[in-house]
Amino acid sequence: MILVCENFSCQMGYSIHSAVCPWCGTPAYLAQRVPRIVQPLDLEIYRDYFLCKMGHDGDFQLFPGSSPLDVNGIVRALSKSRIITFNGNNFDIPILTYALTGATNEQLKEACDAIIQTGLRSWQFYDRYNLQQLQWLDHIDLIEVAPGQASLKAYGGKMHSRKLQDLPIPPDASIRWCDRVVLREYCGNDLATTIDLRNTLSEQLKLRDDMTAEYGIDLRSKSDAQIAEAILKSTLPFKVERPVIPEGAVIRYVAPSVIAFQTQILRDALELIEASEFVIGSNGSPAMPDALGVLRIRIGESQYQLGMGGLHSCEKSTSRYSTTTHVLRDVDVASFYPNLIRNLELYPKQIGRMFLDIFSGWIDRRLEAKAAGDKVVADSLKTNVNGTFGKLGSKWSILYAPDLMLTVTLTGQLSLLMLIEMLELSDIRVVSANTDGIVINCPREREWLVQEICDWWMKHHNLILESTEYASLHSRDVNSYIALKADGKVKLKGAYAPPKIVGPSWPNPTSEICTDAVVALLRDGTPFETTVRSCQDIRLFVNVRAVKGGGEKDGVYLGKAVRWYYRAGETGAIRYVSNGNMVATSEGGCPVMTLPDTLPDDIDYDRYVSMARDILSEIGVKV
């Protein structure tokens, strides 16, 4: 139950248990009685101008000569709303809390600079300015929910938001009356992008809503890894102190008894791994020793390289096909790292074996939920188990255990190498490997043998393999490929992936029409020209890049996230403002920071067709 003080000039008094405000004694009312509306919020702060803009309730301003800030109006708007921000927990909400106390423009600007320029954290901010947090505020911050680490403008580019715009007036400028109109328009565009992001993340936010209700703690503004840690903290009956491991500390890997090889080359590799020293870097994670970084392990016709993220093969520019005699099959390990943690009984020392009880319970409940068709519970528990592994390498987490992270990743790679070795010794070719799976090219009459080998491997390692048949696989390298599945579906990875969220990845748009044209040719035999020239969606022609320090063309500043399409007859490139260097692949690009309502009539179709041909060549297809 949330109670909000009826005295809107009060310092946002609220109470969970009593019917009066603990600050001013005024009777409180139930916030739930006011219908909740979802509205974005953003601030603009200058030494002589303050703007709080909301999606439904409009503009609240403070500047010299104006009326005092409408504190009551802001509080009313907040109390009836679910507020959506981007980086609100660290910036907008602390600054707004300060503004509601009657702070002046100069004081708000000083506080803004303290956050931006000195890195003042939110809890430090509240202490410095003697503020109470707005505990009653219904607020979701999207910055941690969104995959990766990017600015709101960069996410706008990924989502094809209509307008990408940087701050139009320098932050240290003095704001004239006419500038206020410009800033309100700019802030409104940020609100529109925030809503775009909220809609794009609707599935992730729904999951967090469900988990918040289940666990009784607010998880709506947290990343997957933060969710796992928060739930674990709430479950443990004691407080856990975060371990401190100094930079330069050395850890070693000891292979578990399930790891055993038949060939000398892999035995030698294992001996080298166990003899190596892994040094903790400044980021808190162990670094790959030089001897292992250059190691290439040849098994059959393929080479493999170890990595801190996982195993990968070293093939480049290759195309392979299932035929009447051979089948191309992708074999992945289900829940690879979480199951390794459980199988190896790994737990952070600072938590103890109780960690395993909780973690194993999550895995078992997820399997039960999947079997019962309960997607909500299954997805929430998947977030827990995957997020837990992510925190093992974070020196800021109570789960921090770099030795466990190393054990999981190396054991996973060695387990896959065992499977590859067994298949190759049985004359079954493994043509690719990456982190949690392999691709094999097997004679159809020997599929029974593949199944027997996989069955033995699953039983030996207590892991589950899942298989998908490919009609063809076209790889630029192990991380970037186009796979046509036997059921007609398409899998795009790396450089060819569309700009949509896939786990922790969210790529930028890069002339998607070219990949579409290649897929249409490979799958249906459709000529490139037909696919490219028949497309009416400008979003499939654009490229987006984050540009550190900002980009410009022909003396016109564009922003820190730039977007362009290739225009017939266009010359020159987009360049970095800081050094004049060309933004990669932007030669001949026409900036399109605001998407047009209709398709431009000057698109350089020939260039897009040529780029599609280049993709075909780099994935090893010979026409």
C-alpha positions in Angstrom: 0.0 0.0 0.0 1.4 3.4 -1.0 0.1 6.5 0.9 0.8 10.0 -0.5 0.6 13.2 1.6 -2.3 15.5 0.6 -0.2 18.5 1.4 1.6 19.0 -1.9 3.9 21.6 -0.6 5.3 19.0 1.8 8.6 17.3 1.2 6.8 14.4 -0.5 5.7 12.8 2.7 4.5 9.2 2.5 3.9 6.3 4.8 3.6 2.6 4.4 1.8 1.9 7.7 0.3 5.1 9.0 -2.5 7.3 7.6 -0.6 10.5 8.2 2.5 12.0 6.6 5.6 11.3 8.8 7.0 14.7 7.8 4.2 17.2 8.2 1.4 15.2 9.9 -1.1 15.8 7.1 -3.6 12.9 6.4 -2.5 10.8 3.5 -4.6 9.3 0.7 -4.2 6.1 -1.2 -2.2 6.6 -4.3 -4.0 3.6 -5.9 -7.2 5.7 -6.0 -5.7 7.9 -8.7 -5.6 6.1 -12.1 -2.1 5.4 -13.2 -1.0 6.9 -16.5 2.3 6.1 -18.1 4.3 9.1 -19.1 8.0 9.7 -19.8 10.0 12.4 -17.9 13.1 14.3 -18.8 14.9 17.4 -17.5 17.0 20.2 -19.1 19.2 22.2 -16.8 21.1 25.4 -17.4 22.3 28.1 -15.0 19.3 30.2 -15.8 16.7 27.6 -17.0 15.2 24.5 -15.6 12.7 22.3 -17.6 10.8 19.3 -16.3 8.9 17.8 -19.2 6.3 15.0 -19.0 4.5 13.3 -21.7 0.9 14.1 -20.5 1.3 16.9 -18.0 3.5 19.1 -20.1 6.2 21.6 -19.1 7.2 22.8 -15.7 9.8 25.6 -15.9 11.9 27.8 -13.7 13.9 30.8 -15.0 14.7 34.3 -13.9 11.5 36.4 -13.8 9.2 33.4 -13.9 6.8 32.3 -11.3 8.2 29.8 -8.7 8.4 26.2 -9.9 5.0 24.6 -9.7 5.9 22.1 -7.1 2.3 21.1 -6.3 1.6 20.5 -10.0 4.7 18.3 -10.4 3.8 16.2 -7.3 0.2 15.8 -8.5 1.5 14.6 -11.9 4.0 12.2 -10.3 1.5 10.8 -7.9 -1.0 9.8 -10.5 1.6 8.4 -13.0 4.0 5.6 -13.7 7.1 7.6 -14.7 9.5 6.3 -17.4 13.0 7.7 -17.7 16.4 6.9 -19.3 19.0 7.2 -16.6 16.5 8.6 -14.2 17.7 6.9 -11.1 21.2 8.5 -11.4 20.2 11.8 -12.8 16.6 13.0 -13.4 14.9 11.8 -10.2 17.7 13.1 -7.8 17.7 16.5 -9.6 14.0 16.7 -9.6 13.9 15.8 -5.9 16.2 18.7 -5.2 14.1 21.1 -7.4 11.0 20.3 -5.4 12.7 21.7 -2.3 12.8 25.1 -3.9 16.4 25.0 -5.2 17.3 27.9 -7.5 18.5 27.7 -11.2 22.1 28.2 -10.1 21.8 25.5 -7.4 20.3 23.0 -9.8 23.0 23.7 -12.4 25.7 23.1 -9.7 24.0 19.9 -8.7 23.8 18.8 -12.4 27.5 19.4 -12.9 28.3 17.5 -9.7 26.6 14.4 -11.3 27.9 14.8 -14.8 31.4 16.1 -14.3 32.4 14.5 -11.0 30.5 11.2 -11.2 28.5 11.8 -8.1 26.4 8.7 -7.4 22.7 9.0 -6.5 23.1 8.0 -2.9 26.0 10.5 -2.5 23.8 13.1 -4.1 21.0 12.6 -1.6 23.4 12.7 1.3 25.2 15.9 0.0 21.9 17.8 -0.4 20.2 16.3 2.7 17.3 14.9 0.6 14.8 12.1 1.2 14.3 9.8 -1.8 10.8 9.8 -3.3 10.0 6.3 -2.1 6.4 6.6 -3.2 7.3 7.4 -6.8 6.2 4.8 -9.3 9.2 4.9 -11.6 10.9 2.7 -14.2 14.4 3.6 -15.4 15.1 1.9 -18.8 18.9 2.3 -18.9 19.7 -1.0 -17.3 16.9 -2.9 -18.9 18.2 -2.1 -22.4 20.9 -4.5 -23.7 24.5 -3.2 -23.8 25.6 0.3 -22.9 24.6 3.1 -25.2 23.1 6.6 -25.1 19.4 7.3 -25.6 20.2 8.6 -29.1 22.1 5.5 -30.0 19.1 3.4 -28.9 17.0 5.7 -31.0 19.1 4.8 -34.0 18.7 1.0 -33.3 15.0 1.4 -33.1 14.6 3.6 -36.2 13.2 6.4 -34.1 12.0 9.2 -36.3 14.4 11.9 -35.2 17.9 11.7 -33.8 19.0 14.9 -32.2 21.8 16.0 -29.9 21.5 18.8 -27.3 21.0 21.9 -29.6 22.4 24.4 -27.1 25.8 24.0 -25.2 25.2 23.1 -21.5 27.1 26.1 -20.2 25.1 28.6 -22.4 22.8 31.3 -21.0 19.3 30.6 -22.2 17.2 33.4 -23.9 13.4 33.3 -24.2 13.7 32.0 -27.8 16.0 29.2 -26.7 13.4 27.8 -24.3 11.2 26.9 -27.3 14.1 25.1 -28.9 14.9 23.2 -25.7 11.2 22.2 -25.1 11.1 20.8 -28.6 14.4 18.9 -28.1 13.2 17.5 -24.8 10.0 16.4 -26.4 11.9 14.4 -29.0 13.8 12.7 -26.1 10.5 11.8 -24.5 9.3 10.3 -27.8 12.5 8.2 -28.0 12.1 7.1 -24.4 8.6 5.9 -25.2 9.9 4.1 -28.3 12.4 2.4 -26.1 9.8 1.5 -23.5 7.6 0.0 -26.3 10.6 -1.9 -27.7 11.4 -3.3 -24.3 7.7 -4.2 -23.5 8.5 -8.0 -23.2 11.4 -7.4 -20.9 9.4 -4.9 -18.8 6.4 -7.3 -18.6 8.7 -10.0 -17.3 10.1 -7.6 -14.7 6.6 -6.6 -13.6 5.8 -10.3 -13.1 9.0 -10.9 -11.2 8.4 -7.9 -9.0 5.0 -9.3 -8.1 6.4 -12.7 -7.4 9.4 -11.7 -5.3 8.0 -8.6 -3.6 11.0 -6.4 -4.5 11.1 -3.8 -7.3 13.0 -5.3 -10.2 11.6 -3.2 -12.9 14.7 -1.0 -13.5 17.3 -3.7 -13.3 19.4 -5.7 -15.8 19.1 -9.5 -15.9 22.3 -9.8 -13.8 21.1 -7.2 -11.3 17.8 -9.0 -11.0 19.6 -12.3 -10.1 21.7 -10.6 -7.5 18.7 -8.7 -6.0 16.6 -11.9 -5.7 19.6 -13.8 -4.2 20.1 -11.0 -1.6 16.4 -11.1 -0.6 16.5 -14.9 -0.3 19.7 -15.2 1.8 19.1 -15.1 5.6 22.4 -13.1 6.1 24.2 -10.2 4.6 27.0 -10.9 2.2 30.1 -8.8 2.0 31.5 -8.2 -1.5 34.9 -9.8 -1.8 37.9 -7.7 -2.8 40.5 -9.3 -5.0 43.5 -7.1 -5.9 44.5 -6.3 -9.4 47.4 -8.6 -10.4 46.2 -11.6 -8.3 46.8 -14.9 -10.0 44.3 -17.8 -10.3 44.8 -21.2 -11.9 42.5 -23.7 -13.6 42.2 -27.3 -12.5 40.1 -29.5 -14.9 37.4 -31.6 -13.3 37.5 -35.4 -13.6 35.0 -35.4 -16.5 37.5 -33.8 -18.8 39.7 -36.5 -20.5 41.1 -36.6 -24.1 42.1 -39.4 -26.4 44.6 -37.5 -28.6 48.0 -36.2 -27.6 47.4 -32.7 -29.1 44.4 -32.1 -26.7 46.2 -33.7 -23.8 49.1 -31.2 -24.4 46.6 -28.3 -24.6 45.0 -29.3 -21.3 48.4 -29.5 -19.7 49.2 -26.0 -21.0 45.9 -24.6 -19.7 46.5 -26.1 -16.2 50.0 -24.7 -16.1 49.0 -21.2 -17.1 48.5 -18.2 -14.8 45.4 -16.1 -15.2 46.0 -12.6 -13.9 43.2 -10.4 -12.5 42.9 -7.2 -14.5 41.7 -3.7 -13.5 38.2 -4.7 -14.5 38.2 -7.6 -11.9 38.2 -10.4 -14.5 41.0 -12.8 -15.4 42.9 -12.2 -18.6 43.8 -14.8 -21.1 47.6 -15.7 -20.9 49.5 -15.0 -24.0 50.4 -18.6 -24.6 46.7 -19.6 -24.7 45.7 -16.5 -26.7 47.9 -17.6 -29.6 47.1 -21.3 -29.2 45.4 -23.0 -32.2 44.1 -26.5 -31.7 43.7 -28.5 -35.0 41.2 -31.4 -34.9 40.4 -32.9 -38.3 40.2 -30.2 -40.9 39.3 -27.4 -38.5 41.2 -25.2 -36.0 39.9 -24.0 -32.7 40.8 -21.1 -30.4 40.2 -20.7 -26.7 38.7 -17.5 -25.3 37.6 -16.0 -22.1 34.0 -15.9 -23.5 34.1 -19.4 -25.1 35.5 -21.7 -27.7 35.4 -20.7 -31.4 36.6 -22.2 -34.6 38.7 -20.2 -37.1 37.0 -20.7 -40.4 36.5 -17.8 -42.8 34.4 -17.2 -45.9 32.8 -20.6 -46.3 29.5 -22.0 -47.5 28.2 -25.5 -46.8 25.1 -27.4 -47.8 23.0 -30.4 -46.7 22.8 -32.8 -49.6 21.2 -36.1 -50.4 24.3 -37.8 -48.9 25.3 -35.5 -46.1 23.3 -33.5 -43.4 24.5 -30.2 -41.9 23.4 -30.1 -38.3 23.7 -27.5 -35.6 24.1 -29.0 -32.1 23.8 -26.7 -29.1 24.1 -27.3 -25.3 21.0 -26.2 -23.5 21.6 -23.8 -20.5 25.3 -24.6 -20.8 26.9 -22.4 -18.2 24.1 -22.6 -15.5 24.2 -26.4 -15.7 28.0 -26.5 -15.4 27.7 -24.4 -12.2 25.3 -26.9 -10.8 27.1 -30.0 -12.0 30.5 -28.9 -10.7 28.9 -27.7 -7.4 30.5 -24.2 -7.7 29.5 -21.6 -5.2 31.0 -18.2 -4.2 32.9 -18.7 -0.9 31.4 -15.6 0.6 27.9 -17.2 0.3 28.6 -20.9 0.8 26.7 -24.0 -0.3 23.3 -22.3 0.3 24.0 -20.6 -3.1 23.7 -24.0 -4.7 20.5 -24.8 -3.0 18.9 -21.6 -4.3 20.5 -21.8 -7.8 19.6 -25.4 -8.3 16.0 -24.6 -7.2 15.8 -22.0 -9.9 16.9 -24.4 -12.6 14.5 -27.2 -11.5 11.6 -24.8 -11.2 12.3 -23.4 -14.7 12.3 -26.9 -16.2 9.0 -27.6 -14.4 7.5 -24.4 -15.6 8.6 -25.1 -19.2 7.1 -28.5 -19.1 3.8 -27.1 -17.7 3.8 -24.3 -20.4 4.1 -21.5 -17.8 6.1 -19.1 -19.9 6.0 -16.3 -17.3 7.7 -18.4 -14.6 10.1 -20.1 -17.0 11.3 -16.8 -18.4 11.8 -15.2 -15.0 13.8 -18.1 -13.8 15.9 -18.1 -17.0 16.7 -14.5 -16.2 17.9 -15.6 -12.7 20.1 -18.4 -13.8 21.7 -16.6 -16.7 22.1 -13.4 -14.8 23.9 -15.2 -12.0 26.7 -16.3 -14.2 27.1 -12.8 -15.5 27.8 -11.5 -12.0 30.6 -13.9 -11.3 33.0 -11.7 -13.1 31.8 -8.4 -11.6 34.0 -7.0 -8.9 31.0 -4.9 -7.7 28.8 -7.9 -7.0 28.3 -10.0 -3.9 28.5 -13.0 -6.4 32.0 -12.0 -7.5 34.1 -15.1 -8.0 36.5 -14.9 -10.9 37.9 -18.3 -10.2 34.4 -19.8 -10.7 33.9 -17.8 -13.9 37.2 -19.2 -15.2 36.2 -22.7 -14.2 32.9 -22.5 -16.0 34.2 -21.0 -19.2 37.2 -23.3 -19.6 35.4 -26.4 -18.6 32.7 -25.6 -21.1 35.3 -25.2 -23.9 37.1 -28.4 -22.9 33.8 -30.3 -22.8 33.0 -29.1 -26.4 36.5 -30.1 -27.5 35.8 -33.6 -26.1 32.7 -33.9 -28.2 34.5 -32.6 -31.3 37.4 -35.1 -30.7 35.0 -38.0 -30.5 33.1 -37.0 -33.6 36.3 -36.5 -35.7 37.8 -39.8 -34.5 34.6 -41.4 -35.9 35.1 -39.7 -39.3 32.3 -37.2 -38.7 33.4 -33.7 -39.7 32.9 -30.7 -37.3 32.9 -27.6 -39.4 32.3 -24.9 -36.9 32.2 -24.3 -33.1 31.2 -21.2 -31.1 30.7 -20.9 -27.3 27.9 -23.3 -26.6 27.5 -25.4 -29.8 29.0 -27.0 -32.9 28.0 -27.6 -36.5 28.7 -31.0 -38.0 28.6 -32.3 -41.6 27.6 -35.9 -41.3 27.0 -38.7 -43.8 23.3 -39.5 -43.5 23.9 -43.2 -43.0 26.0 -42.3 -40.0 23.5 -40.1 -38.1 22.9 -43.0 -35.8 26.6 -42.9 -34.7 26.3 -39.1 -34.1 23.3 -39.8 -31.9 25.2 -42.5 -29.9 28.2 -40.2 -29.4 25.9 -37.3 -28.3 24.0 -39.6 -26.0 27.2 -40.7 -24.3 28.5 -37.1 -24.0 25.2 -35.9 -22.5 25.3 -38.7 -19.9 29.0 -38.2 -19.1 28.6 -34.4 -18.6 25.1 -34.4 -17.4 24.2 -31.9 -20.1 21.5 -31.7 -22.8 22.2 -31.2 -26.5 19.6 -29.7 -28.9 19.8 -30.2 -32.6 18.7 -28.2 -35.7 19.1 -29.3 -39.3 20.5 -26.7 -41.7 19.8 -26.6 -45.4 22.9 -24.4 -45.8 25.3 -22.4 -43.7 27.2 -19.3 -45.1 29.9 -17.8 -42.9 32.0 -14.8 -43.1 33.6 -16.0 -39.9 32.4 -18.0 -36.9 30.6 -14.9 -35.4 28.9 -13.7 -38.6 26.8 -16.0 -40.8 23.6 -16.7 -42.6 22.0 -20.1 -41.9 19.0 -21.4 -43.8 17.3 -24.0 -41.7 15.7 -27.1 -43.1 12.2 -25.9 -42.1 12.6 -22.7 -44.2 13.5 -20.3 -41.3 16.6 -18.1 -41.4 19.2 -17.5 -38.7 21.2 -14.3 -39.0 24.2 -13.7 -36.7 26.8 -11.0 -36.2 27.3 -8.6 -39.1 24.1 -9.9 -40.8 21.9 -9.7 -37.7 18.9 -7.4 -37.9 18.7 -4.5 -35.4 16.6 -6.4 -32.8 17.3 -7.5 -29.3 18.8 -11.0 -29.1 19.9 -11.7 -25.5 22.6 -9.2 -24.6 23.1 -8.1 -28.2 21.4 -5.3 -30.1 23.2 -4.4 -33.3 23.0 -1.1 -35.3 21.1 -1.0 -38.6 23.5 -1.6 -41.5 21.8 -1.5 -44.9 19.5 -4.4 -43.9 18.1 -4.5 -47.5 21.4 -6.1 -48.6 21.2 -9.0 -46.2 17.5 -9.4 -47.2 18.6 -9.5 -50.9 21.2 -12.2 -50.1 18.7 -14.3 -48.2 16.1 -14.0 -51.0 18.7 -15.1 -53.5 19.9 -18.1 -51.5 16.4 -19.3 -50.4 14.3 -18.4 -53.4 16.6 -17.5 -56.2 15.3 -13.9 -56.3 17.7 -11.5 -58.1 19.3 -8.8 -56.0 17.8 -6.0 -58.2 14.3 -7.3 -57.6 14.6 -7.3 -53.8 16.4 -3.9 -53.6 14.3 -1.9 -56.0 11.0 -3.2 -54.8 11.6 -2.2 -51.2 9.7 0.8 -50.0 10.9 1.0 -46.4 13.7 3.7 -45.9 14.6 1.9 -42.6 16.0 -1.0 -44.6 18.4 1.3 -46.4 19.9 3.3 -43.5 23.1 2.8 -41.6 23.5 4.0 -37.9 26.7 4.5 -36.0 27.7 5.9 -32.6 30.3 8.6 -33.2 32.4 9.5 -30.2 32.6 13.3 -30.0 30.0 13.7 -32.7 29.9 13.6 -36.5 29.5 16.2 -39.2 29.2 16.5 -42.9 30.0 19.5 -45.0 30.3 21.6 -41.9 26.9 20.6 -40.5 27.0 19.0 -37.1 24.9 15.8 -36.9 25.3 14.3 -33.5 26.9 11.5 -31.5 24.6 9.0 -33.2 24.6 9.4 -37.0 22.2 7.9 -39.6 22.5 7.9 -43.4 21.5 6.2 -46.6 23.5 6.0 -49.9 22.3 8.6 -52.4 23.0 8.6 -56.1 25.6 11.2 -56.9 26.4 11.9 -53.3 30.1 12.7 -52.6 32.2 13.0 -49.5 31.8 11.2 -46.1 30.5 11.9 -42.6 33.5 12.8 -40.4 34.4 12.8 -36.7 34.3 16.4 -35.4 37.2 15.7 -33.1 39.8 14.6 -35.7 38.3 14.8 -39.2 38.6 11.1 -39.7 35.9 9.4 -41.9 33.1 7.5 -40.1 33.5 4.0 -41.4 31.4 3.1 -44.6 29.9 6.6 -44.8 31.5 7.6 -48.1 28.6 8.7 -50.4 26.2 8.7 -47.4 23.4 11.3 -47.2 22.6 12.1 -43.6 19.0 11.3 -42.6 18.7 12.3 -39.0 14.9 12.6 -39.4 13.3 9.8 -41.3 11.2 11.0 -44.2 7.5 10.1 -44.6 8.1 8.8 -48.1 10.9 6.9 -49.7 13.5 9.3 -51.3 13.7 9.1 -55.0 17.5 9.4 -55.2 18.6 6.1 -53.5 21.7 4.7 -55.0 20.2 1.3 -55.8 23.2 0.1 -57.7 25.4 0.6 -54.6 23.1 -1.6 -52.5 23.1 -4.3 -55.2 26.9 -4.1 -55.3 27.0 -4.4 -51.4 24.8 -7.5 -51.6 27.2 -9.0 -54.1 30.0 -8.3 -51.7 28.2 -10.1 -48.9 27.7 -13.1 -51.2 31.4 -13.2 -51.8 32.5 -12.8 -48.2 30.3 -15.7 -47.1 31.9 -17.9 -49.7 29.1 -18.3 -52.2 30.3 -18.8 -55.8 27.6 -17.9 -58.4 
